[in-house]
């Protein structure tokens, strides 16, 4: 009877939260194979995370808290005030809006928040980002980036956040979408003079899509690399194939995009 209840709960998690289900499965497999030891990530409270990640400036901190709480109207009102005070919109995105979603994602990773909370925080952040983008206007583009989720994966929250941050930092972003085959990525790259591709996946089973895309772009001599990220992706994995680089967060992606498009680095510098 107890086993039946356990199996019912497992099936419920698989259906309602497939990201966490797949992550737990992969961690269990890795521990069983001796690849990693027992999972022992240090538990942190929300207050501790905010202490480490939130900005010191009280007005910026209020924006971060609004994002964390998923209060879009509150965030939009606070962002309008910051813009009216002459704050740099890009700085508002990077140092006021982003910390809120970062804390939310850290809490999710620790099992202290769930998908609905992330969706609400993302919506609140997007409201603030849109206001900042309206102020930035048609500034000269720093480069053209294509963003996609690997074939077979329908989870696009991370892609959407990363694309928004790249746009706020002056890049033109072509959103190819989710569940995207490698041939479609190649087509977009060739037709739009794309300079960098950002690919992500939250599922271990769809990671090969990133590999195939990076190698196809290299084989076709596009000169375009793939910045890879997502819950199922690690640097160790990305280092196993060519024409690729690993970025852990949207801000890391921004820095990598600046370096690669500016020809300061190539994908090989990240391996």
DRENPA-3360 file (N, C-alpha, C; in nm, 2 decimals, always signed):
BEGIN
1 = XXXXXXXX = +0.08/-0.12/+0.00/+0.00/+0.00/+0.00/+0.09/+0.13/+0.00 ~ +0.19/+0.13/+0.09/+0.28/+0.24/+0.09/+0.35/+0.26/-0.04 ~ +0.39/+0.15/-0.10/+0.46/+0.16/-0.23/+0.37/+0.22/-0.34 ~ +0.24/+0.18/-0.33/+0.14/+0.23/-0.43/+0.13/+0.38/-0.42 ~ +0.13/+0.43/-0.29/+0.12/+0.58/-0.27/+0.24/+0.65/-0.32 ~ +0.36/+0.59/-0.29/+0.49/+0.65/-0.34/+0.49/+0.66/-0.49 ~ +0.45/+0.55/-0.56/+0.45/+0.55/-0.70/+0.35/+0.65/-0.76 ~ +0.23/+0.67/-0.69/+0.13/+0.77/-0.73/+0.19/+0.91/-0.72;
9 = XXXXXXXX = +0.27/+0.93/-0.61/+0.33/+1.06/-0.60/+0.44/+1.09/-0.70 ~ +0.51/+0.99/-0.73/+0.62/+1.00/-0.83/+0.56/+1.03/-0.97 ~ +0.45/+0.96/-1.00/+0.38/+0.98/-1.13/+0.32/+1.13/-1.14 ~ +0.27/+1.17/-1.02/+0.22/+1.31/-1.02/+0.33/+1.41/-1.04 ~ +0.44/+1.39/-0.98/+0.55/+1.48/-1.00/+0.60/+1.48/-1.15 ~ +0.60/+1.36/-1.21/+0.64/+1.35/-1.35/+0.55/+1.43/-1.44 ~ +0.42/+1.43/-1.41/+0.32/+1.50/-1.49/+0.32/+1.65/-1.47 ~ +0.33/+1.69/-1.34/+0.31/+1.83/-1.30/+0.43/+1.91/-1.30;
17 = XXXXXXXX = +0.55/+1.85/-1.28/+0.67/+1.92/-1.27/+0.78/+1.84/-1.34 ~ +0.78/+1.82/-1.47/+0.87/+1.73/-1.54/+1.02/+1.78/-1.53 ~ +1.04/+1.91/-1.52/+1.18/+1.96/-1.50/+1.24/+1.90/-1.38 ~ +1.17/+1.92/-1.27/+1.23/+1.87/-1.14/+1.24/+1.71/-1.14 ~ +1.14/+1.65/-1.20/+1.14/+1.50/-1.21/+1.26/+1.45/-1.28 ~ +1.29/+1.51/-1.40/+1.40/+1.47/-1.48/+1.53/+1.50/-1.41 ~ +1.54/+1.61/-1.34/+1.66/+1.65/-1.27/+1.69/+1.55/-1.16 ~ +1.58/+1.51/-1.08/+1.60/+1.41/-0.97/+1.64/+1.28/-1.03;
25 = XXXXXXXX = +1.58/+1.24/-1.14/+1.62/+1.11/-1.20/+1.77/+1.11/-1.24 ~ +1.81/+1.22/-1.31/+1.95/+1.23/-1.35/+2.05/+1.23/-1.23 ~ +2.01/+1.30/-1.12/+2.10/+1.31/-1.01/+2.11/+1.17/-0.94 ~ +1.99/+1.10/-0.94/+1.99/+0.97/-0.88/+2.08/+0.87/-0.96 ~ +2.07/+0.88/-1.10/+2.15/+0.79/-1.18/+2.30/+0.82/-1.17 ~ +2.33/+0.95/-1.16/+2.47/+0.99/-1.14/+2.53/+0.94/-1.01 ~ +2.45/+0.95/-0.90/+2.50/+0.90/-0.78/+2.51/+0.75/-0.78 ~ +2.42/+0.68/-0.84/+2.42/+0.53/-0.85/+2.55/+0.49/-0.93;
33 = XXXXXXXX = +2.58/+0.56/-1.03/+2.70/+0.53/-1.12/+2.83/+0.57/-1.06 ~ +2.82/+0.64/-0.94/+2.94/+0.69/-0.88/+3.00/+0.81/-0.94 ~ +2.93/+0.88/-1.03/+2.98/+1.00/-1.09/+2.98/+1.11/-0.99 ~ +2.88/+1.12/-0.91/+2.88/+1.22/-0.80/+2.84/+1.15/-0.67 ~ +2.87/+1.22/-0.56/+2.84/+1.17/-0.43/+2.69/+1.21/-0.40 ~ +2.65/+1.18/-0.28/+2.51/+1.21/-0.24/+2.49/+1.37/-0.26 ~ +2.38/+1.41/-0.30/+2.35/+1.55/-0.31/+2.35/+1.61/-0.18 ~ +2.43/+1.71/-0.16/+2.44/+1.78/-0.02/+2.45/+1.93/-0.04;
41 = XXXXXXXX = +2.38/+1.98/-0.13/+2.38/+2.13/-0.15/+2.34/+2.20/-0.02 ~ +2.41/+2.30/+0.02/+2.39/+2.37/+0.14/+2.25/+2.44/+0.13 ~ +2.17/+2.42/+0.23/+2.04/+2.48/+0.23/+2.05/+2.63/+0.27 ~ +1.99/+2.72/+0.20/+1.99/+2.86/+0.24/+1.85/+2.91/+0.25 ~ +1.83/+3.00/+0.34/+1.70/+3.06/+0.35/+1.68/+3.17/+0.25 ~ +1.56/+3.22/+0.23/+1.53/+3.32/+0.13/+1.61/+3.45/+0.17 ~ +1.60/+3.48/+0.30/+1.67/+3.60/+0.36/+1.82/+3.59/+0.33 ~ +1.88/+3.48/+0.35/+2.02/+3.46/+0.32/+2.06/+3.49/+0.18;
49 = XXXXXXXX = +1.97/+3.43/+0.09/+1.99/+3.45/-0.05/+1.98/+3.60/-0.09 ~ +1.88/+3.66/-0.04/+1.86/+3.81/-0.06/+1.98/+3.89/-0.02 ~ +2.03/+3.85/+0.10/+2.15/+3.92/+0.15/+2.27/+3.91/+0.06 ~ +2.28/+3.79/+0.00/+2.40/+3.77/-0.09/+2.38/+3.83/-0.23 ~ +2.25/+3.83/-0.28/+2.23/+3.86/-0.42/+2.16/+4.00/-0.44 ~ +2.07/+4.04/-0.36/+2.00/+4.17/-0.37/+2.10/+4.29/-0.37 ~ +2.06/+4.39/-0.44/+2.15/+4.52/-0.44/+2.13/+4.59/-0.30 ~ +2.23/+4.67/-0.27/+2.23/+4.74/-0.15/+2.14/+4.87/-0.16;
57 = XXXXXXXX = +2.13/+4.93/-0.27/+2.05/+5.04/-0.29/+1.90/+5.01/-0.26 ~ +1.84/+5.08/-0.17/+1.70/+5.05/-0.12/+1.60/+5.05/-0.24 ~ +1.61/+5.15/-0.33/+1.52/+5.15/-0.44/+1.53/+5.04/-0.54 ~ +1.66/+5.00/-0.56/+1.68/+4.88/-0.65/+1.64/+4.76/-0.58 ~ +1.66/+4.75/-0.45/+1.62/+4.64/-0.37/+1.47/+4.61/-0.37 ~ +1.40/+4.73/-0.37/+1.25/+4.72/-0.37/+1.20/+4.65/-0.50 ~ +1.27/+4.69/-0.61/+1.24/+4.63/-0.74/+1.27/+4.48/-0.74 ~ +1.38/+4.44/-0.68/+1.42/+4.30/-0.67/+1.32/+4.22/-0.59;
65 = XXXXXXXX = +1.27/+4.28/-0.48/+1.17/+4.22/-0.40/+1.04/+4.20/-0.47 ~ +1.00/+4.31/-0.55/+0.88/+4.30/-0.63/+0.88/+4.19/-0.73 ~ +1.00/+4.17/-0.79/+1.02/+4.06/-0.89/+1.00/+3.92/-0.81 ~ +1.07/+3.91/-0.70/+1.07/+3.79/-0.62/+0.92/+3.76/-0.58 ~ +0.85/+3.86/-0.55/+0.71/+3.84/-0.50/+0.61/+3.82/-0.62 ~ +0.66/+3.84/-0.74/+0.58/+3.82/-0.86/+0.47/+3.93/-0.87 ~ +0.50/+4.06/-0.83/+0.41/+4.17/-0.84/+0.44/+4.26/-0.95 ~ +0.38/+4.23/-1.07/+0.42/+4.30/-1.19/+0.38/+4.45/-1.18;
73 = XXXXXXXX = +0.27/+4.49/-1.13/+0.23/+4.63/-1.12/+0.32/+4.71/-1.03 ~ +0.36/+4.64/-0.92/+0.45/+4.71/-0.82/+0.58/+4.73/-0.89 ~ +0.63/+4.63/-0.96/+0.76/+4.64/-1.03/+0.76/+4.75/-1.13 ~ +0.65/+4.75/-1.21/+0.64/+4.86/-1.32/+0.64/+5.00/-1.26 ~ +0.57/+5.01/-1.15/+0.56/+5.15/-1.08/+0.70/+5.19/-1.03 ~ +0.77/+5.10/-0.97/+0.91/+5.13/-0.92/+1.01/+5.15/-1.03 ~ +1.00/+5.08/-1.14/+1.09/+5.10/-1.25/+1.06/+5.24/-1.32 ~ +0.93/+5.27/-1.33/+0.90/+5.41/-1.38/+0.96/+5.52/-1.30;
81 = XXXXXXXX = +0.96/+5.50/-1.17/+1.02/+5.60/-1.08/+1.17/+5.61/-1.10 ~ +1.24/+5.49/-1.11/+1.38/+5.49/-1.14/+1.42/+5.56/-1.27 ~ +1.34/+5.53/-1.37/+1.37/+5.59/-1.50/+1.34/+5.74/-1.50 ~ +1.24/+5.78/-1.43/+1.21/+5.93/-1.41/+1.33/+5.99/-1.33 ~ +1.39/+5.92/-1.25/+1.51/+5.97/-1.17/+1.64/+5.98/-1.25 ~ +1.63/+5.93/-1.38/+1.74/+5.94/-1.46/+1.83/+5.81/-1.46 ~ +1.79/+5.70/-1.40/+1.87/+5.58/-1.39/+1.88/+5.52/-1.53 ~ +2.00/+5.46/-1.55/+2.03/+5.39/-1.68/+1.94/+5.27/-1.69;
89 = XXXXXXXX = +1.86/+5.26/-1.79/+1.77/+5.14/-1.80/+1.84/+5.01/-1.80 ~ +1.96/+5.00/-1.87/+2.03/+4.88/-1.87/+2.08/+4.84/-1.73 ~ +2.12/+4.94/-1.65/+2.16/+4.92/-1.51/+2.04/+4.87/-1.43 ~ +1.92/+4.93/-1.46/+1.80/+4.88/-1.38/+1.77/+4.74/-1.41 ~ +1.79/+4.70/-1.54/+1.76/+4.56/-1.57/+1.86/+4.47/-1.50 ~ +1.99/+4.50/-1.51/+2.10/+4.42/-1.46/+2.10/+4.41/-1.31 ~ +2.09/+4.53/-1.24/+2.11/+4.53/-1.10/+1.99/+4.55/-1.01 ~ +1.87/+4.56/-1.07/+1.75/+4.57/-0.99/+1.65/+4.46/-1.03;
97 = XXXXXXXX = +1.63/+4.44/-1.16/+1.53/+4.33/-1.20/+1.59/+4.19/-1.19 ~ +1.71/+4.18/-1.24/+1.78/+4.04/-1.25/+1.79/+3.98/-1.11 ~ +1.84/+4.05/-1.01/+1.86/+3.98/-0.88/+1.73/+3.92/-0.82 ~ +1.62/+3.97/-0.85/+1.49/+3.91/-0.81/+1.47/+3.78/-0.87 ~ +1.49/+3.76/-1.00/+1.46/+3.63/-1.06/+1.58/+3.54/-1.02 ~ +1.69/+3.59/-1.00/+1.81/+3.50/-0.96/+1.78/+3.44/-0.82 ~ +1.73/+3.51/-0.73/+1.69/+3.46/-0.60/+1.58/+3.35/-0.61 ~ +1.48/+3.38/-0.70/+1.37/+3.29/-0.72/+1.42/+3.16/-0.77;
105 = XXXXXXXX = +1.51/+3.17/-0.87/+1.57/+3.05/-0.93/+1.65/+2.97/-0.83 ~ +1.73/+3.04/-0.75/+1.81/+2.97/-0.65/+1.72/+2.90/-0.55 ~ +1.61/+2.96/-0.51/+1.51/+2.90/-0.42/+1.45/+2.77/-0.48 ~ +1.42/+2.78/-0.61/+1.36/+2.67/-0.68/+1.46/+2.55/-0.68 ~ +1.59/+2.59/-0.71/+1.69/+2.48/-0.71/+1.71/+2.41/-0.57 ~ +1.68/+2.49/-0.47/+1.68/+2.43/-0.33/+1.55/+2.37/-0.29 ~ +1.45/+2.37/-0.37/+1.32/+2.31/-0.34/+1.24/+2.40/-0.25 ~ +1.27/+2.53/-0.25/+1.19/+2.63/-0.17/+1.09/+2.71/-0.24;
113 = XXXXXXXX = +1.09/+2.69/-0.38/+0.98/+2.75/-0.46/+0.95/+2.66/-0.57 ~ +0.85/+2.69/-0.65/+0.81/+2.60/-0.75/+0.78/+2.67/-0.88 ~ +0.74/+2.60/-0.99/+0.72/+2.66/-1.12/+0.63/+2.78/-1.12 ~ +0.51/+2.77/-1.05/+0.42/+2.89/-1.06/+0.49/+3.02/-1.00 ~ +0.57/+3.00/-0.90/+0.64/+3.12/-0.85/+0.74/+3.18/-0.95 ~ +0.81/+3.09/-1.02/+0.91/+3.13/-1.12/+0.83/+3.21/-1.23 ~ +0.72/+3.15/-1.27/+0.64/+3.21/-1.38/+0.59/+3.35/-1.34 ~ +0.55/+3.37/-1.22/+0.50/+3.50/-1.17/+0.62/+3.60/-1.16;
121 = XXXXXXXX = +0.73/+3.55/-1.11/+0.85/+3.64/-1.10/+0.90/+3.68/-1.24 ~ +0.89/+3.59/-1.33/+0.93/+3.62/-1.47/+0.84/+3.72/-1.53 ~ +0.71/+3.71/-1.51/+0.61/+3.80/-1.56/+0.64/+3.94/-1.50 ~ +0.67/+3.95/-1.37/+0.70/+4.08/-1.31/+0.82/+4.14/-1.37 ~ +0.92/+4.06/-1.39/+1.05/+4.11/-1.44/+1.03/+4.16/-1.59 ~ +0.95/+4.08/-1.67/+0.93/+4.12/-1.81/+0.86/+4.26/-1.82 ~ +0.77/+4.28/-1.72/+0.70/+4.41/-1.72/+0.80/+4.53/-1.70 ~ +0.90/+4.51/-1.61/+1.00/+4.61/-1.59/+1.10/+4.62/-1.71;
129 = XXXXXXXX = +1.13/+4.51/-1.76/+1.22/+4.51/-1.88/+1.16/+4.58/-2.00 ~ +1.03/+4.56/-2.02/+0.97/+4.63/-2.13/+0.97/+4.78/-2.12 ~ +0.95/+4.83/-2.00/+0.96/+4.97/-1.97/+1.10/+5.02/-2.00 ~ +1.20/+4.94/-1.96/+1.34/+4.98/-1.99/+1.37/+4.98/-2.13 ~ +1.32/+4.88/-2.21/+1.35/+4.88/-2.35/+1.28/+4.99/-2.42 ~ +1.16/+5.03/-2.38/+1.09/+5.15/-2.44/+1.18/+5.27/-2.43 ~ +1.25/+5.29/-2.32/+1.34/+5.41/-2.30/+1.46/+5.40/-2.39 ~ +1.52/+5.28/-2.39/+1.64/+5.26/-2.47/+1.62/+5.29/-2.62;
137 = XXXXXXXX = +1.50/+5.25/-2.67/+1.46/+5.27/-2.81/+1.55/+5.21/-2.91 ~ +1.56/+5.27/-3.02/+1.64/+5.21/-3.14/+1.78/+5.24/-3.13 ~ +1.85/+5.19/-3.03/+1.99/+5.21/-3.02/+2.07/+5.12/-3.12 ~ +2.19/+5.16/-3.16/+2.26/+5.07/-3.25/+2.28/+4.93/-3.19 ~ +2.26/+4.83/-3.27/+2.27/+4.69/-3.22/+2.42/+4.65/-3.20 ~ +2.44/+4.58/-3.09/+2.58/+4.53/-3.07/+2.60/+4.40/-3.15 ~ +2.50/+4.34/-3.21/+2.52/+4.22/-3.28/+2.39/+4.14/-3.29 ~ +2.39/+4.04/-3.38/+2.26/+3.96/-3.40/+2.28/+3.82/-3.34;
145 = XXXXXXXX = +2.19/+3.79/-3.25/+2.19/+3.66/-3.18/+2.06/+3.58/-3.21 ~ +2.07/+3.45/-3.23/+1.95/+3.37/-3.24/+1.94/+3.28/-3.12 ~ +1.82/+3.27/-3.07/+1.80/+3.20/-2.95/+1.70/+3.08/-2.97 ~ +1.72/+2.97/-2.91/+1.63/+2.85/-2.93/+1.64/+2.75/-2.82 ~ +1.54/+2.67/-2.81/+1.54/+2.56/-2.72/+1.55/+2.43/-2.80 ~ +1.64/+2.34/-2.75/+1.67/+2.22/-2.83/+1.55/+2.14/-2.87 ~ +1.56/+2.07/-2.98/+1.45/+1.98/-3.03/+1.41/+1.88/-2.93 ~ +1.28/+1.88/-2.91/+1.22/+1.78/-2.81/+1.18/+1.85/-2.68;
153 = XXXXXXXX = +1.23/+1.97/-2.66/+1.21/+2.03/-2.53/+1.12/+2.15/-2.54 ~ +1.01/+2.16/-2.46/+0.91/+2.26/-2.47/+0.93/+2.37/-2.36 ~ +1.03/+2.36/-2.28/+1.05/+2.45/-2.17/+1.13/+2.57/-2.22 ~ +1.07/+2.69/-2.21/+1.14/+2.81/-2.27/+1.15/+2.93/-2.18 ~ +1.12/+2.91/-2.05/+1.14/+3.02/-1.95/+1.28/+3.07/-1.95 ~ +1.38/+2.98/-1.94/+1.51/+3.03/-1.94/+1.55/+3.10/-2.06 ~ +1.51/+3.05/-2.18/+1.54/+3.11/-2.31/+1.48/+3.25/-2.31 ~ +1.36/+3.27/-2.27/+1.29/+3.40/-2.27/+1.36/+3.50/-2.18;
161 = XXXXXXXX = +1.40/+3.46/-2.07/+1.47/+3.55/-1.97/+1.61/+3.59/-2.04 ~ +1.68/+3.49/-2.08/+1.81/+3.52/-2.14/+1.80/+3.62/-2.26 ~ +1.70/+3.59/-2.35/+1.68/+3.68/-2.47/+1.64/+3.82/-2.42 ~ +1.56/+3.83/-2.32/+1.52/+3.96/-2.27/+1.64/+4.04/-2.22 ~ +1.73/+3.97/-2.15/+1.85/+4.04/-2.09/+1.94/+4.08/-2.21 ~ +1.96/+3.99/-2.30/+2.04/+4.02/-2.42/+1.99/+4.15/-2.49 ~ +1.86/+4.15/-2.51/+1.80/+4.27/-2.58/+1.82/+4.40/-2.50 ~ +1.81/+4.39/-2.37/+1.82/+4.50/-2.28/+1.97/+4.55/-2.28;
169 = XXXXXXXX = +2.06/+4.46/-2.32/+2.20/+4.50/-2.33/+2.24/+4.54/-2.47 ~ +2.15/+4.56/-2.56/+2.18/+4.61/-2.69/+2.19/+4.52/-2.80 ~ +2.16/+4.39/-2.78/+2.18/+4.29/-2.89/+2.04/+4.27/-2.96 ~ +2.05/+4.25/-3.09/+1.93/+4.21/-3.16/+1.91/+4.06/-3.15 ~ +1.80/+4.01/-3.10/+1.77/+3.87/-3.07/+1.66/+3.82/-3.15 ~ +1.69/+3.71/-3.23/+1.59/+3.64/-3.31/+1.55/+3.52/-3.23 ~ +1.42/+3.52/-3.18/+1.37/+3.41/-3.10/+1.32/+3.30/-3.20 ~ +1.39/+3.19/-3.21/+1.35/+3.09/-3.30/+1.24/+3.00/-3.24;
177 = XXXXXXXX = +1.24/+3.00/-3.11/+1.13/+2.92/-3.04/+1.18/+2.80/-2.96 ~ +1.09/+2.71/-2.93/+1.13/+2.59/-2.86/+1.11/+2.47/-2.95 ~ +1.17/+2.36/-2.91/+1.16/+2.23/-2.98/+1.20/+2.26/-3.13 ~ +1.32/+2.31/-3.14/+1.38/+2.36/-3.27/+1.48/+2.26/-3.32 ~ +1.46/+2.20/-3.44/+1.56/+2.12/-3.51/+1.68/+2.19/-3.56 ~ +1.79/+2.13/-3.57/+1.92/+2.19/-3.61/+1.91/+2.26/-3.74 ~ +1.84/+2.20/-3.84/+1.83/+2.26/-3.97/+1.76/+2.39/-3.97 ~ +1.66/+2.41/-3.88/+1.59/+2.54/-3.88/+1.69/+2.64/-3.82;
185 = XXXXXXXX = +1.77/+2.61/-3.72/+1.87/+2.70/-3.67/+1.96/+2.75/-3.78 ~ +2.01/+2.65/-3.86/+2.10/+2.68/-3.97/+2.04/+2.78/-4.07 ~ +1.92/+2.75/-4.10/+1.84/+2.84/-4.19/+1.84/+2.98/-4.14 ~ +1.80/+3.00/-4.01/+1.79/+3.13/-3.95/+1.93/+3.20/-3.95 ~ +2.03/+3.13/-3.92/+2.17/+3.18/-3.91/+2.21/+3.24/-4.05 ~ +2.18/+3.16/-4.16/+2.22/+3.20/-4.29/+2.14/+3.32/-4.34 ~ +2.01/+3.32/-4.31/+1.93/+3.43/-4.36/+1.93/+3.56/-4.29 ~ +1.99/+3.56/-4.17/+1.99/+3.68/-4.09/+2.12/+3.73/-4.04;
193 = XXXXXXXX = +2.23/+3.68/-4.10/+2.37/+3.72/-4.06/+2.39/+3.71/-3.91 ~ +2.34/+3.60/-3.85/+2.35/+3.58/-3.71/+2.50/+3.56/-3.67 ~ +2.54/+3.62/-3.55/+2.68/+3.61/-3.51/+2.70/+3.52/-3.39 ~ +2.60/+3.48/-3.32/+2.60/+3.39/-3.21/+2.47/+3.32/-3.19 ~ +2.47/+3.20/-3.16/+2.35/+3.12/-3.13/+2.35/+3.09/-2.98 ~ +2.23/+3.11/-2.92/+2.22/+3.07/-2.78/+2.12/+2.95/-2.77 ~ +2.16/+2.84/-2.73/+2.07/+2.72/-2.72/+2.06/+2.67/-2.58 ~ +1.94/+2.62/-2.54/+1.92/+2.58/-2.40/+1.83/+2.45/-2.40;
201 = XXXXXXXX = +1.84/+2.38/-2.29/+1.75/+2.27/-2.27/+1.74/+2.24/-2.12 ~ +1.62/+2.20/-2.07/+1.61/+2.17/-1.93/+1.60/+2.02/-1.91 ~ +1.61/+1.94/-2.02/+1.59/+1.80/-2.02/+1.72/+1.73/-2.07 ~ +1.77/+1.63/-1.99/+1.89/+1.56/-2.03/+1.87/+1.48/-2.16 ~ +1.75/+1.44/-2.19/+1.72/+1.36/-2.31/+1.73/+1.44/-2.44 ~ +1.73/+1.57/-2.42/+1.73/+1.66/-2.55/+1.87/+1.73/-2.56 ~ +1.96/+1.70/-2.47/+2.09/+1.76/-2.49/+2.16/+1.74/-2.62 ~ +2.14/+1.62/-2.68/+2.21/+1.60/-2.81/+2.17/+1.70/-2.92;
209 = XXXXXXXX = +2.06/+1.77/-2.90/+2.02/+1.87/-3.00/+2.11/+1.99/-3.00 ~ +2.17/+2.02/-2.89/+2.27/+2.12/-2.88/+2.40/+2.08/-2.95 ~ +2.44/+1.96/-2.93/+2.56/+1.90/-2.99/+2.54/+1.90/-3.14 ~ +2.43/+1.85/-3.19/+2.41/+1.84/-3.33/+2.40/+1.98/-3.40 ~ +2.34/+2.08/-3.33/+2.33/+2.21/-3.39/+2.47/+2.28/-3.40 ~ +2.55/+2.27/-3.29/+2.68/+2.33/-3.29/+2.77/+2.27/-3.40 ~ +2.76/+2.14/-3.42/+2.85/+2.07/-3.52/+2.80/+2.10/-3.66 ~ +2.67/+2.11/-3.68/+2.61/+2.14/-3.81/+2.66/+2.28/-3.85;
217 = XXXXXXXX = +2.65/+2.38/-3.76/+2.69/+2.51/-3.79/+2.84/+2.52/-3.83 ~ +2.92/+2.44/-3.76/+3.06/+2.43/-3.79/+3.09/+2.36/-3.93 ~ +3.02/+2.25/-3.95/+3.03/+2.18/-4.08/+2.99/+2.26/-4.20 ~ +2.89/+2.35/-4.18/+2.85/+2.44/-4.29/+2.93/+2.57/-4.30 ~ +3.04/+2.57/-4.22/+3.13/+2.69/-4.22/+3.06/+2.82/-4.20 ~ +2.97/+2.83/-4.11/+2.90/+2.95/-4.08/+2.98/+3.05/-4.00 ~ +3.08/+2.99/-3.92/+3.16/+3.08/-3.83/+3.08/+3.12/-3.71 ~ +2.97/+3.05/-3.68/+2.88/+3.09/-3.57/+2.89/+2.98/-3.47;
225 = XXXXXXXX = +2.91/+3.01/-3.34/+2.92/+2.91/-3.23/+2.79/+2.91/-3.15 ~ +2.77/+2.81/-3.07/+2.65/+2.80/-2.99/+2.68/+2.81/-2.84 ~ +2.63/+2.91/-2.77/+2.64/+2.93/-2.63/+2.53/+2.84/-2.57 ~ +2.57/+2.75/-2.49/+2.47/+2.65/-2.43/+2.45/+2.67/-2.28 ~ +2.32/+2.65/-2.24/+2.28/+2.67/-2.10/+2.16/+2.59/-2.07 ~ +2.11/+2.60/-1.95/+1.99/+2.53/-1.91/+2.02/+2.44/-1.79 ~ +1.91/+2.40/-1.73/+1.93/+2.31/-1.61/+2.00/+2.18/-1.63 ~ +1.98/+2.12/-1.75/+2.04/+1.99/-1.78/+2.18/+2.00/-1.83;
233 = XXXXXXXX = +2.23/+2.13/-1.85/+2.36/+2.15/-1.92/+2.47/+2.19/-1.82 ~ +2.59/+2.14/-1.84/+2.70/+2.18/-1.75/+2.82/+2.20/-1.84 ~ +2.92/+2.27/-1.78/+3.04/+2.29/-1.86/+3.11/+2.16/-1.90 ~ +3.11/+2.07/-1.81/+3.17/+1.94/-1.84/+3.11/+1.88/-1.97 ~ +2.98/+1.89/-1.98/+2.91/+1.84/-2.10/+2.94/+1.92/-2.23 ~ +2.94/+2.05/-2.22/+2.97/+2.13/-2.33/+3.11/+2.12/-2.38 ~ +3.20/+2.09/-2.29/+3.34/+2.07/-2.33/+3.36/+1.95/-2.41 ~ +3.26/+1.86/-2.42/+3.28/+1.74/-2.50/+3.26/+1.75/-2.65;
241 = XXXXXXXX = +3.21/+1.87/-2.69/+3.19/+1.89/-2.83/+3.24/+2.03/-2.88 ~ +3.27/+2.04/-3.01/+3.33/+2.16/-3.06/+3.22/+2.27/-3.09 ~ +3.28/+2.39/-3.12/+3.20/+2.50/-3.17/+3.09/+2.54/-3.06 ~ +3.13/+2.53/-2.94/+3.03/+2.55/-2.83/+3.10/+2.62/-2.71 ~ +3.02/+2.68/-2.63/+3.07/+2.73/-2.50/+2.95/+2.73/-2.40 ~ +2.99/+2.72/-2.27/+2.89/+2.71/-2.16/+2.88/+2.84/-2.09 ~ +2.75/+2.89/-2.08/+2.72/+3.01/-2.00/+2.62/+2.97/-1.89 ~ +2.65/+3.00/-1.77/+2.57/+2.96/-1.65/+2.45/+3.04/-1.63;
249 = XXXXXXXX = +2.46/+3.17/-1.67/+2.35/+3.27/-1.64/+2.33/+3.36/-1.75 ~ +2.22/+3.44/-1.76/+2.20/+3.54/-1.86/+2.31/+3.64/-1.87 ~ +2.36/+3.68/-1.75/+2.47/+3.78/-1.75/+2.60/+3.72/-1.81 ~ +2.63/+3.60/-1.78/+2.75/+3.53/-1.84/+2.73/+3.53/-1.99 ~ +2.61/+3.50/-2.04/+2.58/+3.50/-2.18/+2.60/+3.64/-2.24 ~ +2.56/+3.74/-2.17/+2.59/+3.88/-2.22/+2.73/+3.90/-2.24 ~ +2.81/+3.87/-2.14/+2.96/+3.89/-2.14/+3.02/+3.81/-2.25 ~ +2.98/+3.68/-2.27/+3.03/+3.60/-2.37/+3.00/+3.65/-2.51;
257 = XXXXXXXX = +2.87/+3.70/-2.53/+2.83/+3.75/-2.65/+2.91/+3.87/-2.69 ~ +2.94/+3.96/-2.59/+3.02/+4.08/-2.62/+3.16/+4.04/-2.67 ~ +3.22/+3.94/-2.60/+3.35/+3.90/-2.63/+3.36/+3.83/-2.77 ~ +3.27/+3.74/-2.80/+3.27/+3.67/-2.92/+3.23/+3.75/-3.04 ~ +3.13/+3.83/-3.03/+3.09/+3.92/-3.14/+3.19/+4.03/-3.16 ~ +3.25/+4.07/-3.05/+3.36/+4.17/-3.06/+3.49/+4.11/-3.10 ~ +3.50/+3.98/-3.13/+3.62/+3.91/-3.17/+3.73/+3.92/-3.07 ~ +3.70/+3.93/-2.94/+3.80/+3.93/-2.84/+3.83/+3.78/-2.80;
265 = XXXXXXX = +3.73/+3.69/-2.82/+3.75/+3.55/-2.79/+3.68/+3.47/-2.89 ~ +3.71/+3.34/-2.89/+3.64/+3.24/-2.97/+3.59/+3.13/-2.88 ~ +3.51/+3.04/-2.93/+3.45/+2.93/-2.85/+3.56/+2.85/-2.78 ~ +3.68/+2.84/-2.85/+3.79/+2.76/-2.79/+3.84/+2.82/-2.66 ~ +3.83/+2.95/-2.64/+3.88/+3.02/-2.52/+3.79/+2.97/-2.40 ~ +3.68/+2.92/-2.42/+3.59/+2.88/-2.31/+3.60/+2.73/-2.28 ~ +3.68/+2.66/-2.35/+3.70/+2.51/-2.33/+3.83/+2.49/-2.24;
% end
